[in-house]
Amino acid sequence: MELNQFIWNNYKESKEGKEAIKLFEEGYLDEILSKFAIDKNKDLDYYLNILVDIIDYAVIPNEIQLKDLYLHILDKGLKGLDNEKGEKFDIFHSEEYDFIISAIEPLSLALFTFKEEGEESFYIPYFFFMNFAKLQKIADTFNVELPKVPLRKDKRERALYYLEFCNLWNEFRKLNNLTIFELCAFLYDFAPKFIGEEKEQKLPEPTNIWLCGGAKDDYPYLIEAQEETTYFWQGNQDTLKGDIILMYCLSPKSSIEFVCRAVNDGIRDPFFHYYGSIILGNIQHIKPITLAEIKTDEHLKELPIVRKNFQGVNGTRLHNEDYTRILEILKEKGEDISRLPKLSSANFTPNQDCKNEREVEVKIVEPFLKDLNYSENDWVRQLPVRMGRGERNFPDYVFFAETKKGYERGKMILETKFYIKSNAELEETFQQAQSYALRLSAEKIVICDKDFIWIYTRKNNNFDRTKYLKYNWQEMNNPEIFNTIKKEIGKDFIK
């Protein structure tokens, strides 16, 4: 949605709106930080020291225009001058990208105070450090497309993301006739209240298992976690909402001691040092499995992360067989493992007595689709499609179809055969499905017969017949394989 001017004007005229706008226009910087930036993970005194160094001591070269100051700091650094001692010192060294990324909140607030006479500041305070998900939610809510997050290794590009942030939201400000102070109130008071706290929903079934690590200072937070407690944590950017997170704690006894769930998808955060982050929830304390026990277990001791003494543990993927072994150890210790999450698997037995193609659909394909969370409303069977020279064709299944005549579309095509007994028959079926998929702008092709399932993914605007996933239906009760397929063609991932 766009910014509703009626709702915004009501906010501006409200007591809380006036107070927020006035705080950014006239308030003390420590008050702004305390209200909008500081939490348990941040040090107010550290932030204030950076602010004071920049605002009171920075030496800005005369030839540098304010709009170019951030770039100058990135590439040339920034000097400070202590007038009492008559000595210069480095506030930022040149190309000190890691420090600038970590100090973006106080640095951006300091830059916000600088402006050309008679003009509003170009620089906007950035208070989404370790909360990039909230910025994404605000952008999505108000139909603003955020710039693409640079790769982890591109430190300079990650630091430059701040300029893209400023450019983007200044455009939004001008489009909606906001002052710079009103924009700040919008980003840090109005918008968070407007989107509200996300209502707790039942988490989806887990599709992955990850290891994360907790330092000595983290343990008290984990042990005191309540049912509704959530924590920001370093994790793998490929984490999916609902995934299982095992927590390895360095202290007090170097052990796996908590089982958690991811309550959001992994985030790539340009200003988080470790880049990948998650939100932990559903934190359950379990009987500790110590490092010594792990290293003497015939299965677990062979894991690469164990051989590395859990160095770089955050965001390490585990296989289901590894997690199964951990559950076995917990059960041996007397832990009630029925309360702990487990990977889902397909809960059906393929019928091997199929006599024709339609029986393959009814007895195998459609029950499996329901395990992937589809319902019959999600597909259209035998959708009429014109394919050149006016000829009409009928794909077996089209998912999330748009059926307007002449403008048919679909997200995924599924073709069924009774028995594909040769590569030539598979090639013929693929060519048929490919023609449907390209005509309907589909991103996935699925081919099924009574024994196997093949999955093709569109890349570079076409499908490569030599690159596919292939599984036997008997493998679907393996959670690892089932969840691999679920991530490829499950309803939550296709829709």
Secondary structure by P-SEA (a helix, b strand, c coil): ccccaaaaaaaaacaaaaaaaaaaacccaaaaaacccccccccaaaaaaaaaaaacbbbbbccccccaaaaaaacbbbbbbcccccbbbbcccccaaaaaaaaaaaaaaaaaaccccccccccccccccccaaaaaaaaaaacccccccccccaaaaaaaaaaaaaaaaaaaaaaacccaaaaaaaaccaaaaaaccccccccccccccbbbbbcccaaaaaaaccccbbbbbbcccccccbbbbbbbbccccccccbbbbbcccccccccccccbbbbbccccccccccaaaaaacccccccccccccccccccccccaaaaaaaaaaaaaaccccccbbbbbccccccccccccaaaaaaccaaaaaaaacccccccccccccccccbbbbbbccccccccccccccccbbbbbbcccccaaaaaaaaaaaaaaaaaacccbbbbbcccbbbbbbbccccccccbbbbbcccccccaaaaaaaaacccccccc
